[in-house]
Amino acid sequence: MPGGVPRREPPHVTLRLARSTLNAVLSGATTFPAEIATGTVTLDGDPQALLTLSTLLDKPDPSFPIVTP
């Protein structure tokens, strides 16, 4: 990395969506494909990049103790 500046590449995929939709996807109430189909999420770029990202995310544990005694 000459000069300490990282090389910038264009994004492989860009999503446009409301924060409430992102929250719903992250909570498992819906999925990106379902929201893309309804038009609440727009996708520009390589759809395979979104699929790759989704395979890297862990499923949240709903019984995770956020606060412990």
BAROVO-685658 format. One line per field, with one value per residue: residue number from 1; x, y, z of N, C-alpha, C in turn. Coordinates in steps of 0.1 Angstrom, whole numbers, plus 5000, padded with zeros to 4 digits. Atoms other than C-alpha are relative to their C-alpha. Last residue first. Example, Ala and Ser with C-alpha at 12.3 -4.5 7.8 and 13.67 -1.06 7.14 Angstrom:
2
i	(2  1)
n_c1	(4991  5009)
n_c2	(4989  4988)
n_c3	(5000  5000)
ca_c1	(5137  5123)
ca_c2	(4989  4955)
ca_c3	(5071  5078)
c_c1	(4992  5009)
c_c2	(5011  5012)
c_c3	(5008  5000)
//
This chain:
69
i	(69  68  67  66  65  64  63  62  61  60  59  58  57  56  55  54  53  52  51  50  49  48  47  46  45  44  43  42  41  40  39  38  37  36  35  34  33  32  31  30  29  28  27  26  25  24  23  22  21  20  19  18  17  16  15  14  13  12  11  10  9  8  7  6  5  4  3  2  1)
n_c1	(5000  4999  4997  4994  5003  4987  4999  5011  5006  5000  5014  5005  5006  4990  4994  5010  5001  4988  5001  5009  4993  4993  5008  5000  4988  4992  4987  4995  4985  4996  4996  5011  5012  4996  5002  5014  5007  4997  4987  5001  5015  5006  5007  4990  4992  5008  5002  4987  4999  5010  4994  5002  5012  5007  5014  5005  5015  5005  5007  5015  5007  5015  5006  5005  5013  5010  5005  4991  5008)
n_c2	(4996  5011  4996  4987  4992  4995  5002  4992  5009  4995  4998  5010  4995  4997  5013  5007  4993  5002  5014  5000  4994  5010  5006  5014  5008  4997  5006  5000  5000  4991  4987  4990  5003  4996  4986  4996  5003  4991  5003  5001  4999  5013  5007  5004  5010  5012  5006  5007  5012  5010  5006  4992  5004  4988  5001  4989  4999  5011  5011  4998  5007  5000  4999  5013  4998  5003  4988  4988  4988)
n_c3	(4986  4991  4987  5002  4989  4996  4985  4993  4990  4986  4996  4991  4988  4990  4995  4991  4987  4993  4995  4989  4988  4993  4989  5001  5000  5012  5001  5014  5001  4989  5005  4998  5008  5014  5001  4999  5012  5011  5007  5014  5004  5005  4989  4990  5006  5001  4987  4996  5007  4994  4988  4988  4992  4995  4997  4992  4999  5008  4994  5000  5011  5000  5014  5006  5005  4990  4993  5000  5000)
ca_c1	(4727  4732  4721  4723  4717  4716  4682  4674  4708  4715  4722  4758  4765  4790  4764  4744  4775  4780  4744  4747  4778  4759  4734  4762  4754  4725  4699  4667  4650  4613  4604  4583  4607  4638  4621  4616  4652  4666  4648  4620  4613  4648  4659  4686  4660  4635  4662  4673  4637  4633  4665  4650  4665  4690  4715  4748  4767  4803  4814  4839  4875  4896  4932  4942  4963  4993  5016  5021  5000)
ca_c2	(4888  4887  4912  4904  4867  4851  4833  4847  4833  4854  4835  4841  4862  4849  4831  4864  4882  4857  4859  4897  4894  4870  4898  4917  4953  4975  4961  4979  4970  4979  4965  4936  4911  4929  4926  4889  4884  4905  4884  4890  4889  4875  4903  4915  4916  4935  4960  4965  4972  4997  5014  5020  5004  5009  4981  4984  4954  4948  4981  5001  4995  5018  5009  5016  5047  5041  5060  5030  5000)
ca_c3	(5366  5329  5303  5266  5273  5238  5236  5201  5188  5157  5124  5114  5083  5057  5035  5033  5020  4992  4982  4980  4959  4936  4929  4910  4906  4916  4940  4950  4982  4989  4954  4965  4949  4964  4998  4995  4982  5011  5036  5062  5099  5105  5128  5103  5075  5096  5107  5071  5062  5090  5078  5044  5014  4986  4980  4961  4948  4938  4951  4931  4942  4963  4969  5005  5012  5034  5011  4988  5000)
c_c1	(5014  5001  5000  5004  5008  4997  5013  5001  4990  4994  5000  4985  4995  4994  5010  5006  4991  5000  5012  4998  4991  5008  5008  4992  4998  5013  5006  5015  5003  5015  5005  5004  4989  4988  5004  4998  4985  4993  5002  5014  4998  4986  4994  4993  5009  5008  4991  4998  5012  5000  4991  5006  4999  4988  4994  4985  4996  4985  4995  4993  4985  4995  4985  4994  4995  4986  4990  4993  5009)
c_c2	(5001  5005  4988  5006  5014  5010  5005  4998  5008  4989  5004  5003  4988  5004  5003  4987  4993  5006  4996  4986  5001  5005  4989  4993  4985  4993  5005  4996  5000  5000  5010  5014  5010  4997  5005  5015  5003  4995  5010  4997  4999  5001  4987  4992  4994  4989  4987  4994  4992  4987  4990  4993  5009  4995  5013  4997  5012  5000  4990  4989  5004  4993  5000  5003  4987  5002  4997  5012  5012)
c_c3	(5006  5014  5009  5014  4999  5012  5006  5015  5008  5009  5015  5003  5009  5014  5011  5005  5009  5014  5007  5006  5012  5012  5007  5011  4999  5001  4987  5000  4985  5001  5012  4996  5002  4991  4986  4998  5000  4987  4990  4994  4985  4996  4995  5011  5010  4994  4999  5014  5003  4992  5007  5012  5012  5007  5005  5003  5009  4999  4991  5007  5001  4988  5001  4986  4994  4996  5010  5007  5000)
//
